[in-house]
Amino acid sequence: MRFLTAAAAVLCLSTAAHAQQVPCGGSFSGFVADMKREAAQMGYAQGVIDGFFAGVSQSQGVLNADRAQGFFQSGFVDFSRKLISQYRLDRGRQNAQTYDAIFDGIESRYGVPRGVLLSFWAFETDYGGFQGDFNTINALVTLSHDCRRPELFRPQVFAALELFRHGDLDRNTTGAWAGEIGMVQMLPGDIIEHGVDADGDGIVTLKTSIPDALYSGASLLRSFGWQPNQPWMEEVAMPANFPWEQTGLRTTRTAAEWGRMGVQPRSGSFAAPNLRASIIVPQGHRGPAFLVYPNFSTLFEWNQSFVYVTTAAYFATRLQGAPVYNPGNPTPALGQEQMKALQRRLQAMGYDVGGIDGILGANTRAAVQQEQERLGLPADAWPTQELLNRL
């Protein structure tokens, strides 16, 4: 993918904003015809439009993947053990050495540590080993036509069209089911804004160039608000009498203030005693506990799943030398149907749980914590059978 000029990026952003006016649903062929007409109104040549949309088809596989995200229903301990294999650890450490000069350059330019990039590189594509086999254009148009999240995907169709116009995206390009491309899986709009030609060949090639992929990923993270020379997470040991309603991302204190409440680093001293941070207990007060700094929250711009982000952030610390976390003895997770029952009950009580999907997302966690506090239970945002029974 060739590095686009600032003017091209501006054009893409303007077309992306305009694209949000395209309705979703209805006949797929009619929807595509409307998008082609809109592309013509934006000034794209008819030959470019016809080439881009040639043979575009609705992908049931994409829709199935979008609906079937039970992968995120596991608790942190199980989820992290699935994702953090010995292969990913060994290969990550090897890549850190092999591409040491690249990571040094990234850390100097963007302030993004190698552990964070290695973590996403591992989880997204197994260090480039499998980058997805969904046709990118079909995926984006399918998800734009689908009415579940069209506001997210419609702009990306026109960003992909802009890449196609410049010869930077082939009609047969493949990637993830949600339209991301390359080793660290970036959407077309992000490629236009944050793609970096790090190997100096005049082309941004995220599928085959490791320097381009890693520099581009770092540029994207920096745009999310990543702060150089600041930590993102460290494991802590919690006192038994801790007020668990103080856990969660909504409550912040300096690390030193948490220390005066009995919270202690599991090893060594606090990474940033004077930096504000939150305590998260992803699987409740009987499981692992982490102190998370502002950089942790920026990772939700990459992926909105709490369990995924927590696992990626933890894996990044492992790749930079942290020990295996203490799993504790957490209360078993609710099953999918139990979680849905809990979400239905919380919704009936007036909480916005973000949908009845059986996934413990941020909204459900916040509602659980409020009800635990009301009922006199440890308010750690981890739903249990006891809470479900009480409700």
C-alpha positions in Angstrom: 0.0 0.0 0.0 1.5 3.3 -1.1 1.9 6.0 1.5 -0.9 8.5 0.8 -0.5 12.2 0.9 -2.2 14.4 3.5 -4.5 15.7 0.7 -5.7 12.1 0.0 -6.2 11.5 3.7 -8.4 14.6 4.0 -10.4 13.5 0.9 -10.9 10.1 2.5 -12.1 11.6 5.8 -14.6 13.9 4.0 -15.9 11.0 2.0 -16.1 8.9 5.1 -18.2 11.5 6.9 -20.5 11.7 3.8 -20.7 8.0 3.7 -22.6 7.9 7.0 -25.7 9.2 5.2 -26.0 5.9 3.3 -28.9 3.9 4.7 -28.4 0.3 5.8 -30.6 -2.8 5.0 -32.9 -3.4 2.1 -31.8 -5.4 -0.9 -28.1 -5.9 -1.1 -27.9 -5.1 -4.8 -29.9 -1.9 -4.3 -27.6 -0.9 -1.4 -24.5 -1.4 -3.6 -26.1 0.7 -6.4 -26.8 3.5 -3.9 -23.2 3.4 -2.7 -21.9 3.5 -6.3 -24.1 6.6 -7.0 -22.8 8.3 -3.9 -19.2 7.5 -4.9 -19.9 9.2 -8.2 -21.3 12.3 -6.4 -18.1 12.4 -4.4 -16.1 12.7 -7.6 -14.8 9.2 -8.1 -14.3 8.2 -11.8 -16.8 5.6 -13.0 -14.1 3.2 -14.0 -12.7 3.3 -10.4 -16.2 2.8 -8.9 -16.9 -0.1 -11.2 -13.6 -1.7 -10.6 -13.9 -1.4 -6.8 -17.5 -2.8 -6.6 -17.0 -5.4 -9.4 -18.3 -8.8 -8.1 -18.9 -7.5 -4.6 -21.1 -9.9 -2.7 -22.7 -10.3 0.7 -20.7 -12.6 2.9 -22.6 -14.8 5.2 -19.3 -15.9 6.8 -18.7 -12.3 7.9 -22.2 -12.0 9.4 -21.7 -15.3 11.2 -18.4 -14.1 12.6 -19.9 -10.8 13.7 -22.7 -12.6 15.6 -20.6 -15.4 17.1 -18.3 -13.7 19.5 -18.7 -16.2 22.4 -14.9 -16.1 22.4 -15.1 -13.1 24.7 -17.4 -14.8 27.2 -14.6 -16.5 29.3 -13.3 -15.0 32.5 -9.9 -13.4 32.5 -8.0 -16.5 33.8 -9.4 -18.9 31.2 -9.2 -16.3 28.4 -5.6 -15.3 29.1 -4.5 -19.0 29.3 -6.0 -19.6 25.9 -4.4 -16.6 24.3 -1.0 -16.7 26.0 0.6 -19.9 24.7 4.2 -20.9 25.2 4.7 -20.4 21.4 3.5 -16.8 21.6 5.8 -16.2 24.6 8.9 -17.7 23.0 8.2 -16.2 19.6 7.5 -12.8 21.1 10.8 -12.8 23.0 12.6 -14.0 19.8 11.0 -11.2 17.7 12.0 -8.6 20.4 15.6 -9.6 19.8 15.4 -10.1 16.0 13.8 -6.7 15.4 15.5 -4.8 18.3 16.6 -1.9 16.1 13.0 -1.5 14.7 11.6 -1.5 18.2 14.2 1.0 19.4 13.2 3.3 16.6 9.5 3.0 17.4 10.1 3.6 21.1 12.1 6.7 20.3 9.6 8.1 17.8 6.3 7.1 19.4 7.1 6.1 22.9 5.2 2.8 22.5 7.0 -0.1 24.2 7.9 -3.2 22.3 5.9 -5.5 24.6 2.6 -3.7 23.7 3.2 -4.0 20.0 4.4 -7.6 20.3 1.2 -8.4 22.3 -1.2 -7.1 19.6 1.0 -8.6 16.8 0.7 -12.0 18.5 -3.0 -11.9 19.3 -4.1 -10.4 16.0 -2.2 -12.6 13.5 0.2 -14.9 15.4 3.1 -12.5 14.4 1.8 -12.3 10.8 1.3 -16.1 10.4 -2.5 -15.8 9.8 -3.9 -12.5 8.7 -7.4 -13.6 7.7 -8.9 -15.0 4.6 -12.0 -12.8 4.2 -12.2 -10.6 1.1 -11.8 -7.1 2.6 -14.2 -5.2 0.2 -16.9 -7.9 0.6 -16.5 -7.8 4.4 -16.8 -4.0 4.6 -19.7 -3.7 2.3 -21.5 -6.6 4.0 -21.1 -5.0 7.4 -22.1 -1.6 6.1 -25.3 -3.1 4.7 -26.0 -4.9 7.9 -27.9 -2.6 10.4 -26.1 -3.7 13.5 -23.1 -1.2 13.3 -23.3 0.6 9.9 -21.9 3.8 11.3 -18.6 2.1 12.0 -18.3 0.3 8.7 -19.8 2.6 6.1 -16.9 5.1 6.3 -14.4 2.3 5.9 -15.9 1.3 2.5 -15.1 4.7 1.2 -11.7 4.7 2.8 -11.1 1.4 1.0 -12.3 3.0 -2.2 -9.8 5.7 -1.7 -7.0 3.2 -1.2 -8.2 1.3 -4.3 -8.2 4.6 -6.4 -4.5 5.1 -5.5 -3.6 1.5 -6.4 -3.0 0.7 -2.7 -5.7 -2.0 -2.3 -6.4 -4.8 -4.6 -9.9 -6.1 -5.3 -8.7 -9.5 -4.0 -7.1 -8.2 -0.8 -8.0 -10.4 2.2 -7.9 -9.9 6.0 -10.0 -10.2 9.1 -13.8 -10.6 9.0 -14.3 -7.0 10.1 -12.2 -5.5 7.3 -8.9 -5.1 9.1 -5.7 -5.7 7.0 -2.2 -6.7 7.7 0.0 -8.1 10.5 -1.5 -5.8 13.2 -4.9 -5.6 11.6 -5.8 -2.0 10.7 -8.9 -0.7 9.0 -8.6 1.2 5.7 -9.2 4.6 7.3 -6.5 4.0 9.9 -4.1 2.9 7.2 -4.7 6.2 5.4 -4.2 8.3 8.5 -1.5 6.3 10.3 0.2 4.0 7.8 4.0 4.5 7.9 6.5 3.6 5.2 9.1 2.5 7.7 11.3 0.5 5.3 11.6 3.4 2.9 10.4 1.6 -0.3 7.7 4.2 -1.0 4.9 1.8 -0.2 3.0 1.1 3.1 2.8 -2.7 3.1 1.1 -3.9 6.2 0.8 -7.5 5.0 4.4 -8.3 4.3 6.6 -5.5 5.7 7.3 -5.9 9.4 8.8 -2.4 9.8 5.7 -0.9 8.1 3.3 -2.9 10.2 4.9 -2.2 13.5 5.5 1.5 12.9 2.0 1.9 11.6 0.6 0.1 14.7 2.6 2.4 17.0 1.4 5.4 15.1 -2.2 4.3 15.6 -1.7 3.7 19.3 -0.1 7.1 19.7 -3.1 8.7 18.0 -5.3 7.0 20.7 -3.5 9.0 23.3 -0.7 6.6 24.4 1.7 8.6 26.6 5.4 7.9 26.1 7.5 6.8 29.1 4.5 5.9 31.2 3.5 2.4 32.4 0.2 0.7 31.6 -0.2 -2.1 34.1 1.4 -3.9 37.0 0.2 -6.7 39.1 -0.6 -5.9 42.8 -1.4 -7.7 46.0 -4.6 -6.6 47.7 -5.4 -6.4 51.4 -8.2 -8.7 52.6 -10.2 -5.8 54.0 -10.1 -3.6 50.9 -13.2 -1.6 50.0 -13.9 -3.4 46.7 -16.3 -0.7 45.5 -13.2 1.3 45.0 -12.1 -1.0 42.2 -12.8 -0.3 38.5 -11.8 2.3 36.0 -14.0 5.0 37.4 -12.0 5.4 40.5 -8.4 6.8 40.3 -5.8 7.6 42.9 -2.0 7.9 42.6 -0.2 4.6 43.0 1.3 5.9 46.3 -2.2 6.7 47.6 -3.3 3.1 46.8 -0.2 2.0 48.6 -1.3 3.8 51.7 -4.6 1.8 51.5 -2.6 -1.5 51.7 -2.2 -2.2 47.9 1.3 -3.3 47.1 3.2 -4.2 43.9 3.5 -8.0 43.7 7.3 -7.5 43.1 9.5 -4.4 43.5 8.1 -0.9 43.8 5.3 1.0 42.0 6.3 1.8 38.4 5.0 5.4 38.8 4.1 6.3 42.4 2.8 9.8 41.5 0.7 8.8 38.5 -3.0 8.3 38.9 -4.2 4.7 38.4 -7.1 2.4 39.0 -7.4 -1.1 40.5 -9.0 -3.8 38.4 -9.9 -7.2 39.5 -11.0 -8.8 36.2 -12.3 -12.0 37.8 -13.4 -10.6 41.2 -11.7 -10.0 44.5 -10.5 -13.6 44.8 -8.7 -13.5 41.5 -5.7 -11.6 40.0 -5.5 -7.8 40.7 -3.8 -5.2 38.6 -3.0 -1.5 38.9 -3.7 0.1 35.6 -2.5 3.6 34.5 -4.0 5.9 31.9 -2.2 4.2 29.0 -4.3 1.1 29.7 -7.5 2.9 28.8 -6.2 3.9 25.4 -6.0 0.3 24.4 -9.9 0.2 24.3 -9.6 2.2 21.1 -7.9 -0.9 19.6 -10.5 -3.4 20.9 -13.5 -2.7 23.2 -13.5 -6.0 24.9 -12.5 -5.7 28.6 -11.1 -9.2 28.8 -9.2 -8.9 25.5 -7.6 -5.6 26.5 -6.7 -6.8 30.0 -5.1 -9.9 28.6 -3.2 -8.0 25.9 -2.0 -5.5 28.5 -0.9 -8.3 30.8 0.8 -10.2 28.0 2.8 -7.1 27.2 4.1 -6.9 30.7 5.1 -10.6 30.5 7.0 -10.0 27.3 8.9 -7.3 29.2 9.8 -9.5 32.1 6.9 -9.6 34.5 6.2 -12.9 36.3 3.1 -15.0 35.7 0.2 -13.6 37.6 -1.2 -15.1 40.8 -4.5 -16.6 39.7 -5.9 -16.8 43.2 -9.1 -18.8 43.6 -11.8 -16.8 41.8 -15.5 -17.6 42.0 -16.6 -19.5 38.9 -17.9 -17.5 36.0 -21.6 -17.5 35.2 -22.5 -19.5 32.1 -23.7 -17.7 29.0 -27.4 -18.3 29.7 -26.9 -17.3 33.4 -25.2 -14.1 32.2 -28.0 -13.3 29.9 -30.5 -13.8 32.7 -28.5 -11.4 34.8 -28.4 -8.9 32.1 -32.1 -9.1 31.5 -32.7 -8.6 35.2 -30.4 -5.6 35.4 -31.9 -4.1 32.3 -35.4 -4.5 33.8 -34.1 -2.6 36.8 -33.1 0.4 34.5 -29.5 -0.3 33.8 -27.9 0.0 30.4 -26.0 -3.2 30.0 -25.2 -2.7 26.4 -27.3 -5.6 25.1 -28.3 -9.0 26.2 -25.3 -10.9 24.8 -24.0 -13.0 27.6 -20.7 -11.0 27.6 -19.4 -9.2 30.7 -18.7 -5.8 29.1 -18.0 -2.5 30.7 -21.7 -1.6 31.1 -22.7 -4.9 32.7 -19.7 -4.7 35.1 -20.7 -1.2 36.2 -24.3 -2.4 36.8 -23.1 -5.5 38.7 -20.9 -3.4 40.9 -23.7 -1.0 41.9 -26.0 -3.9 42.7 -23.3 -5.7 44.7 -22.8 -2.5 46.8 -26.5 -2.1 47.3 -26.9 -5.7 48.5 -23.8 -5.6 50.8 -21.8 -8.0 48.6 -18.1 -7.5 47.8 -18.5 -4.9 45.1 -15.9 -6.1 42.7 -18.0 -6.1 39.5 -17.6 -9.9 39.1 -21.1 -11.5 38.7 -21.7 -14.6 40.8 -24.5 -17.0 41.2 -25.2 -15.5 44.6 -25.8 -12.1 43.0 -28.1 -13.6 40.4 -30.1 -15.4 43.2 -30.3 -12.2 45.2 -31.7 -10.3 42.2 
